[in-house]
């Protein structure tokens, strides 16, 4: 049996892996019976179900896999993993702690108990030194592995009690954290919004879902402000996973920059010092990869979801940025700011990022296509809500101005003339930002077979109503009474169709 195995997922090929690694993927559920695999670089692709020994009990495959199996891994501990961005080969069998016992016993038999004690002490040291290497040898998820935190030094004594401080690794200064991490923090710029993201695995970037919620992906560009040359960007992102309720999204980009380290099994600590890197906006300008410092304040549940409240100053544009502890590990993702409150912000716990990342290993291309179709539909919905809402307000302002003029014994046209230029100037920028993209994307979404037919039909009606409102704003016509009736009719249709489309697209934003 060859010791080079490959598998295919979401149109991408991963490998080579040993048979033992492939079997670990299968037993962990990362490879299903339908996953395409092949033996050797030039072998034929076939479903994994044909390789019966992948899921067979261990005793039945022992003989077939013994020559390929990696050394057994010691159990994971909180905080243990490979160093920042590092990926190491499998350690040789001599580094396996379990191979140290028999030689030690043989020597003890021949030269006595004292020598045995010395050898056992040396073995303990070797085991501890090799533990991190053995952990780093765990096969990656879908050929994209999270960079994880270094193994902390073992405590000299157990903690004194529940209130005792946990043993921490070496503390870094803010300057050291920034120098180590800023090159992997990204700026995402779209046509109507901007935000922050960061690499959590090679070519894989996480950000807030709301950073992308109003942006068509072909209009988003990703930059790495602290990197130079080709690493600076821009890069075109590809959306692969999106969880609007948890406010997280994953995109892939073609970059060689290294990922940041995600803390493993992070436990909230009140008063813990934190560092945030992000791209807040000041007027029309962005402060690229600006640095803020603060503390972890408290834990809170909002809408049934866990958050950490941060004592730190953030602004729009920081959304999606990493929250670092003093060891340069990511312990959260900036997501919310209390309106009108300085130094009161919230982050998504790092465990939620890991949950989303775990789905990468099993996501199919069909699921990615559905995610992208739903995203386009939601962006079109939000853009029509914004644009149609502006047209509705313009028509209502026209009606109000005409009524005021009539009450003052003037003509309805006189009232209309008094506000028409102001309304048109207000709408000009919004039309420029949204109208062209909607005219291109709505027909595309309306004919997308990956969306339910009812959803597509409602979207087309919603868009048609929006364009009719635009025509009555650009060219107000009829009498005062007929215009007032048309305004009410179109406004009611806008609200009704919008509510229906929002429900069918699964949007539950409280602010909409």
Phi, psi and omega per residue, in radians:
X1 nan 2.265 3.138
X2 -1.158 2.669 3.131
X3 -1.782 0.361 3.077
X4 -2.158 1.961 -3.132
X5 -2.141 2.567 -3.141
X6 -2.296 2.655 2.986
X7 -2.402 2.738 -3.069
X8 -2.052 2.399 -3.128
X9 -2.672 2.277 3.123
X10 0.922 0.793 3.090
X11 1.167 0.230 3.121
X12 -2.095 2.572 -3.123
X13 -1.852 2.375 -3.122
X14 -2.189 2.525 3.141
X15 2.436 -3.107 0.073
X16 -1.430 2.660 3.040
X17 -2.208 2.716 2.981
X18 -1.261 2.848 3.110
X19 -1.059 -0.654 -3.137
X20 -1.104 -0.695 3.101
X21 -1.144 -0.746 3.121
X22 -1.052 -0.681 3.141
X23 -1.176 -0.657 3.078
X24 -1.060 -0.719 3.106
X25 -1.053 -0.759 -3.102
X26 -1.141 -0.798 -3.113
X27 -1.176 -0.485 3.122
X28 -1.483 -0.090 3.138
X29 1.498 0.111 3.138
X30 -1.373 -0.378 3.022
X31 -2.086 2.245 3.110
X32 -1.780 3.048 -3.141
X33 -1.092 -0.436 -3.106
X34 -1.552 -0.211 -3.133
X35 -1.072 2.345 3.124
X36 -1.378 2.268 3.109
X37 -2.306 2.810 3.007
X38 -2.614 2.685 -3.135
X39 -1.745 2.042 -3.114
X40 1.500 2.782 -3.063
X41 -1.122 -0.559 -3.057
X42 -1.914 0.229 -3.141
X43 -1.248 2.938 3.127
X44 -1.462 2.475 3.091
X45 -1.300 2.485 3.063
X46 -2.759 2.795 -3.134
X47 -1.109 2.552 -3.120
X48 -1.085 -0.361 -3.126
X49 -1.079 -0.384 3.128
X50 -1.281 -0.394 3.132
X51 -1.576 1.420 -2.967
X52 -1.008 -0.613 -3.050
X53 -1.219 -0.152 3.123
X54 -1.090 -0.627 -3.101
X55 -1.962 0.084 -3.130
X56 -1.213 2.706 3.075
X57 -0.972 2.672 -3.022
X58 -1.018 -0.690 -3.068
X59 -1.154 -0.472 -3.122
X60 -1.391 -0.388 -3.099
X61 -1.897 0.076 -3.063
X62 -1.035 -0.805 -3.089
X63 -1.156 -0.651 -3.103
X64 -1.286 -0.527 -3.005
X65 -1.790 -0.156 -2.973
X66 -1.080 -0.588 -3.121
X67 -1.358 -0.210 -3.101
X68 -1.913 -0.264 -2.959
X69 -1.194 2.383 3.040
X70 -1.300 2.836 3.099
X71 -1.068 2.515 -3.119
X72 -1.046 2.471 -3.102
X73 -1.518 2.403 2.997
X74 -1.187 2.735 -3.111
X75 -1.115 2.535 3.110
X76 -1.200 2.582 3.039
X77 -2.091 2.798 3.097
X78 -1.039 2.224 3.084
X79 1.519 -0.044 -3.070
X80 -1.579 2.427 3.096
X81 3.089 -3.055 3.116
X82 -1.276 2.700 3.072
X83 -1.086 2.998 -3.039
X84 -0.872 2.002 3.032
X85 1.172 0.184 -3.023
X86 -1.594 2.536 3.035
X87 -2.353 2.101 -3.032
X88 -2.001 2.655 3.078
X89 -1.245 2.935 3.116
X90 -1.085 2.359 3.068
X91 -1.208 2.668 3.097
X92 -1.216 2.854 -3.086
X93 -1.029 -0.458 -3.107
X94 -1.188 -0.313 3.127
X95 -1.544 -0.032 -3.139
X96 -1.307 2.071 -3.097
X97 -0.973 -0.496 -3.058
X98 -1.278 -0.215 -3.137
X99 -1.543 0.003 -3.050
X100 -1.515 -0.364 -3.018
X101 -1.155 -1.008 -3.040
X102 -1.000 -0.823 3.106
X103 -1.009 -0.702 -3.116
X104 -1.089 -0.720 -3.135
X105 -1.169 -0.662 3.138
X106 -1.096 -0.753 3.130
X107 -1.154 -0.682 -3.127
X108 -1.080 -0.659 -3.135
X109 -1.080 -0.637 -3.036
X110 -1.527 -0.548 -3.024
X111 -2.140 0.024 2.960
X112 1.925 2.938 -3.015
X113 -1.194 -0.533 -3.096
X114 -1.156 -0.797 3.123
X115 -1.102 -0.652 3.082
X116 -1.003 -0.768 -3.138
X117 -1.073 -0.763 -3.138
X118 -1.078 -0.774 -3.111
X119 -1.127 -0.704 3.124
X120 -1.102 -0.673 3.097
X121 -1.106 -0.740 3.098
X122 -1.100 -0.687 3.128
X123 -1.071 -0.697 3.116
X124 -1.058 -0.749 3.120
X125 -1.092 -0.752 -3.134
X126 -1.116 -0.734 3.114
X127 -1.004 -0.816 -3.095
X128 -1.157 -0.659 -3.130
X129 -1.213 -0.560 -3.098
X130 -1.545 -0.137 -3.041
X131 -1.073 -0.799 -3.140
X132 -1.112 -0.701 3.124
X133 -1.113 -0.702 3.121
X134 -1.150 -0.671 3.107
X135 -1.142 -0.686 -3.118
X136 -1.169 -0.312 -3.101
X137 -1.426 -0.053 3.130
X138 -1.052 2.326 -3.092
X139 -1.024 2.502 -3.106
X140 -1.253 2.766 3.067
X141 -1.401 2.079 3.082
X142 0.839 0.645 3.128
X143 1.125 0.213 3.087
X144 -2.329 1.831 -3.040
X145 -1.846 2.479 3.055
X146 -1.152 2.405 2.950
X147 -1.359 2.309 -3.009
X148 -2.182 3.041 -2.969
X149 -1.326 2.599 3.086
X150 -1.110 2.731 3.108
X151 -1.229 2.152 3.139
X152 -1.274 2.705 3.080
X153 -1.167 2.446 -3.133
X154 -1.148 2.524 -3.129
X155 -1.209 2.609 3.125
X156 -1.237 -0.497 -3.137
X157 -2.648 2.742 3.119
X158 -1.072 2.656 3.081
X159 -1.013 2.650 -3.069
X160 -1.208 -0.418 -3.114
X161 2.981 -3.026 -3.090
X162 -1.012 -0.510 -3.099
X163 -1.551 -0.016 -3.078
X164 -1.244 2.576 3.139
X165 -1.281 2.432 3.098
X166 -1.195 2.682 3.104
X167 -1.302 2.224 -3.077
X168 -1.981 2.803 3.060
X169 -1.396 -2.960 -3.097
X170 -1.139 2.298 3.101
X171 -1.377 2.404 3.108
X172 -1.861 2.633 3.033
X173 -1.297 2.847 3.088
X174 -1.004 -0.721 -3.142
X175 -1.055 -0.719 3.132
X176 -1.188 -0.702 3.107
X177 -1.072 -0.815 -3.126
X178 -1.104 -0.792 -3.128
X179 -1.066 -0.634 -3.095
X180 -1.351 -0.554 -2.897
X181 -2.009 -0.380 -2.918
X182 -1.122 -0.480 -3.101
X183 -1.153 -0.332 -3.125
X184 -1.756 0.127 3.080
X185 -1.694 2.274 -2.967
X186 -1.954 2.709 2.959
X187 -1.872 2.191 3.066
X188 -1.854 2.102 -3.111
X189 -2.076 2.220 3.068
X190 -2.064 -2.909 -3.107
X191 -1.380 -0.455 -3.106
X192 -2.223 -0.061 -3.095
X193 -2.673 2.949 3.096
X194 -2.594 2.722 -3.140
X195 -2.881 -2.905 -3.037
X196 -2.128 2.715 3.023
X197 -2.665 3.071 3.097
X198 -2.744 2.699 -3.105
X199 -1.363 2.293 3.084
X200 -1.999 -0.150 3.081
X201 -2.803 2.874 3.118
X202 -0.952 2.161 3.092
X203 1.163 0.252 -3.100
X204 -2.169 2.156 -3.039
X205 -2.121 2.427 3.078
X206 -1.925 2.535 3.048
X207 -2.625 3.128 3.012
X208 -1.322 2.477 3.063
X209 -1.061 -0.596 -3.081
X210 -1.246 -0.312 3.045
X211 -1.123 -0.560 -3.100
X212 -1.814 -0.050 -2.926
X213 -1.147 -0.387 3.133
X214 -1.961 0.227 -3.039
X215 -2.069 2.255 2.908
X216 -1.236 2.344 -2.968
X217 -1.108 -0.505 3.136
X218 -1.283 -0.077 3.093
X219 -1.893 0.164 3.125
X220 -1.811 2.388 3.046
X221 -2.175 2.529 -3.128
X222 -1.981 2.265 3.091
X223 -2.146 2.692 2.986
X224 -2.041 1.614 -2.970
X225 -0.994 -0.522 -3.076
X226 -1.598 0.034 3.096
X227 -1.849 2.762 -3.071
X228 -2.085 2.915 3.082
X229 1.110 -2.456 -3.110
X230 -1.119 -0.442 -3.139
X231 -1.267 -0.278 -3.109
X232 -1.263 -0.621 -3.097
X233 1.821 -3.007 0.255
X234 -1.448 2.705 3.055
X235 -2.073 2.584 3.068
X236 -1.674 2.110 -3.096
X237 -1.495 2.643 3.021
X238 -2.069 2.078 -3.123
X239 -1.292 2.243 3.112
X240 -2.096 -0.515 3.104
X241 -2.509 2.515 -3.124
X242 -2.591 2.243 3.096
X243 -2.249 1.642 -3.051
X244 -1.189 -0.569 -3.140
X245 -1.160 -0.726 3.108
X246 -1.459 -0.156 3.116
X247 1.075 0.816 3.076
X248 -2.322 2.561 3.070
X249 -2.505 2.575 3.084
X250 -2.066 2.320 3.064
X251 -2.271 2.658 3.046
X252 -1.821 2.558 3.070
X253 -2.493 2.673 -3.136
X254 -1.546 1.478 3.115
X255 -2.315 2.652 3.104
X256 -1.740 0.049 -3.136
X257 -1.139 2.626 -3.078
X258 -1.462 2.605 3.124
X259 -1.336 2.804 3.016
X260 -1.396 2.947 -3.129
X261 -1.680 2.153 3.057
X262 -1.583 2.256 3.091
X263 -1.106 2.479 3.118
X264 -1.812 2.338 3.100
X265 0.960 0.753 -3.119
X266 -1.124 2.379 3.067
X267 -1.999 2.216 -3.130
X268 -1.011 2.401 3.095
X269 -2.312 1.986 3.135
X270 -1.101 2.294 3.130
X271 1.504 -0.015 3.126
X272 -1.096 2.342 3.131
X273 -1.289 2.403 -3.097
X274 -2.345 2.751 3.067
X275 -2.238 2.397 3.126
X276 -2.147 2.364 3.025
X277 -2.082 2.292 -3.110
X278 -2.871 -3.007 -3.027
X279 -2.206 1.165 -3.115
X280 -1.196 2.658 3.132
X281 -1.713 2.447 3.036
X282 -2.199 1.786 -3.033
X283 1.111 -2.210 3.129
X284 -1.603 0.094 -3.075
X285 -1.924 2.667 3.068
X286 -1.945 2.334 3.019
X287 -1.558 1.706 -2.967
X288 -1.294 2.229 -3.132
X289 0.861 0.834 3.060
X290 -1.260 2.596 -3.048
X291 -1.938 2.344 3.062
X292 -2.274 2.620 3.081
X293 -2.180 2.588 3.120
X294 -2.944 -2.676 -3.121
X295 -2.404 2.716 2.932
X296 -1.251 2.254 -3.031
X297 -1.796 -1.038 -3.100
X298 -2.772 2.906 3.045
X299 -1.717 2.528 -3.102
X300 -2.621 2.656 3.050
X301 -1.961 2.176 3.127
X302 -2.175 2.163 -3.120
X303 1.031 0.521 3.135
X304 1.425 0.108 -3.099
X305 -2.074 2.539 -3.111
X306 -1.395 2.465 3.041
X307 -2.426 2.783 2.956
X308 -1.918 2.239 3.089
X309 -1.515 2.297 -3.063
X310 -1.889 2.383 2.977
X311 -1.583 1.451 -3.026
X312 -2.761 2.705 3.136
X313 -1.655 2.039 3.059
X314 -2.303 2.900 -3.126
X315 -2.490 2.919 3.056
X316 -0.909 2.351 -3.034
X317 1.924 -0.464 3.015
X318 -1.282 -0.327 -3.083
X319 -0.951 2.315 -3.141
X320 1.582 -0.028 -3.099
X321 -1.465 2.772 -3.113
X322 -1.395 2.552 2.971
X323 -1.876 2.121 -3.074
X324 -1.825 2.541 2.921
X325 -1.563 -3.011 -3.051
X326 -1.318 -0.062 3.080
X327 -1.857 0.251 3.132
X328 1.160 0.439 3.031
X329 -1.653 2.493 3.073
X330 -1.364 2.172 3.139
X331 -2.053 0.042 3.116
X332 -3.099 2.993 3.104
X333 -2.185 2.132 3.128
X334 -1.068 2.357 -3.095
X335 -2.446 -0.626 -3.027
X336 -2.342 2.728 2.981
X337 -2.350 2.370 3.088
X338 -1.168 2.202 -3.073
X339 -1.059 2.222 3.093
X340 1.302 0.115 -3.124
X341 -2.021 2.206 3.063
X342 -1.557 2.519 3.107
X343 1.222 0.392 3.130
X344 -2.320 1.697 -3.067
X345 -2.313 3.003 -3.099
X346 -2.369 2.651 3.071
X347 -2.305 2.679 3.034
X348 -1.483 2.231 -3.137
X349 -1.030 2.563 -3.074
X350 -1.058 -0.479 3.129
X351 -1.041 -0.554 3.130
X352 -1.211 -0.586 3.081
X353 -1.145 -0.731 3.130
X354 -1.089 -0.668 3.130
X355 -1.062 -0.766 3.134
X356 -1.179 -0.707 -3.141
X357 -1.089 -0.624 -3.130
X358 -1.036 -0.430 -3.137
X359 -1.334 -0.305 -3.108
X360 -1.067 -0.645 -3.052
X361 -1.108 -0.456 -3.038
X362 -2.033 -0.064 -3.097
X363 -1.171 2.404 3.135
X364 -1.736 2.862 3.118
X365 -1.093 -0.616 3.107
X366 -1.090 -0.718 3.119
X367 -1.161 -0.655 3.077
X368 -1.109 -0.745 3.122
X369 -1.065 -0.723 3.115
X370 -1.137 -0.729 3.088
X371 -1.003 -0.780 -3.119
X372 -1.192 -0.648 3.096
X373 -1.151 -0.773 3.106
X374 -1.087 -0.670 3.130
X375 -1.102 -0.801 3.119
X376 -1.053 -0.729 3.123
X377 -1.087 -0.730 -3.128
X378 -1.197 -0.677 3.102
X379 -1.122 -0.761 3.100
X380 -1.069 -0.766 3.099
X381 -0.987 -0.886 -3.087
X382 -1.135 -0.656 3.137
X383 -1.175 -0.686 3.113
X384 -1.208 -0.662 3.060
X385 -0.998 -0.804 -3.106
X386 -1.180 -0.852 -3.085
X387 -1.211 -0.808 3.124
X388 -1.114 -0.629 3.084
X389 -1.089 -0.661 3.101
X390 -1.179 -0.713 3.112
X391 -1.136 -0.710 3.123
X392 -1.064 -0.754 3.108
X393 -1.118 -0.671 3.123
X394 -1.106 -0.780 3.113
X395 -1.101 -0.723 3.135
X396 -1.144 -0.610 3.085
X397 -1.172 -0.680 3.070
X398 -1.051 -0.826 -3.129
X399 -1.044 -0.777 -3.134
X400 -1.102 -0.740 -3.136
X401 -1.160 -0.698 3.122
X402 -1.147 -0.702 3.136
X403 -1.127 -0.731 3.124
X404 -1.065 -0.764 3.131
X405 -1.098 -0.741 3.131
X406 -1.124 -0.712 3.113
X407 -1.104 -0.451 3.141
X408 -1.691 0.340 3.080
X409 1.171 0.394 3.052
X410 -1.829 3.118 -3.139
X411 -1.524 2.767 3.080
X412 -1.084 -0.618 3.130
X413 -1.095 -0.597 3.127
X414 -1.140 -0.732 3.103
X415 -1.145 -0.686 3.134
X416 -1.114 -0.773 -3.125
X417 -1.079 -0.531 -3.084
X418 -1.190 -0.426 -3.051
X419 -2.116 -0.152 -2.995
X420 -1.103 -0.775 -3.130
X421 -1.115 -0.676 3.135
X422 -1.118 -0.762 3.130
X423 -1.100 -0.805 -3.106
X424 -1.102 -0.674 3.134
X425 -1.182 -0.610 3.106
X426 -1.172 -0.615 -3.082
X427 -1.420 -0.297 -3.013
X428 -1.025 -0.851 -3.104
X429 -1.149 -0.689 -3.133
X430 -1.174 -0.719 3.072
X431 -1.035 -0.750 -3.118
X432 -1.109 -0.689 -3.076
X433 -1.318 -0.589 -2.942
X434 -2.042 -0.565 -2.922
X435 -1.105 -0.819 -3.101
X436 -1.083 -0.784 -3.131
X437 -1.120 -0.695 3.137
X438 -1.159 -0.695 3.122
X439 -1.101 -0.493 3.103
X440 -1.465 -0.704 -2.970
X441 -1.550 -0.567 -3.091
X442 -1.044 -0.801 3.084
X443 -1.068 -0.620 3.119
X444 -1.123 -0.808 3.113
X445 -1.180 -0.655 -3.114
X446 -1.135 -0.317 3.128
X447 -2.000 0.242 -3.098
X448 -1.384 1.996 -3.100
X449 -1.222 -0.213 3.127
X450 -1.395 -0.161 3.074
X451 -1.809 2.563 3.112
X452 -1.034 2.544 -3.103
X453 -1.048 -0.684 3.137
X454 -1.105 -0.670 3.114
X455 -1.120 -0.785 -3.129
X456 -1.106 -0.730 -3.115
X457 -1.142 -0.719 3.130
X458 -1.138 -0.687 3.115
X459 -1.075 -0.756 -3.134
X460 -1.123 -0.681 3.090
X461 -1.165 -0.710 3.132
X462 -1.063 -0.754 -3.141
X463 -1.201 -0.719 3.124
X464 -1.083 -0.722 3.103
X465 -1.115 -0.667 3.124
X466 -1.096 -0.781 3.138
X467 -1.141 -0.577 3.095
X468 -1.194 -0.668 3.054
X469 -1.081 -0.718 3.110
X470 -1.023 -0.723 -3.115
X471 -1.115 -0.594 3.133
X472 -1.401 -0.304 3.013
X473 -1.434 -0.755 -3.139
X474 -1.214 -0.596 -3.084
X475 -2.411 1.344 3.119
X476 -1.114 2.278 -3.026
X477 -2.518 2.862 -3.097
X478 1.580 -3.038 3.097
X479 -1.470 3.001 3.093
X480 -0.999 -0.801 -3.095
X481 -1.179 -0.721 -3.136
X482 -1.207 -0.630 3.115
X483 -1.176 -0.712 3.112
X484 -1.072 -0.732 3.136
X485 -1.148 -0.707 3.133
X486 -1.159 -0.668 3.102
X487 -1.038 -0.813 -3.139
X488 -1.123 -0.722 -3.123
X489 -1.083 -0.846 -3.102
X490 -1.220 -0.643 3.125
X491 -1.144 -0.729 3.115
X492 -1.112 -0.731 3.132
X493 -1.134 -0.678 3.107
X494 -1.054 -0.807 -3.126
X495 -1.188 -0.727 -3.091
X496 -1.177 -0.865 -3.128
X497 -1.157 -0.630 3.111
X498 -1.113 -0.741 3.128
X499 -1.131 -0.706 3.137
X500 -1.144 -0.760 -3.118
X501 -1.198 -0.672 3.107
X502 -1.033 -0.749 -3.141
X503 -1.180 -0.732 -3.081
X504 -1.249 -0.430 3.092
X505 -1.553 -0.031 3.100
X506 1.236 0.564 -3.139
X507 -1.601 2.225 -3.138
X508 -2.208 0.503 3.119
X509 -1.072 2.191 -3.119
X510 -1.214 -0.469 -3.067
X511 -1.435 -0.075 -3.080
X512 -1.694 nan nan
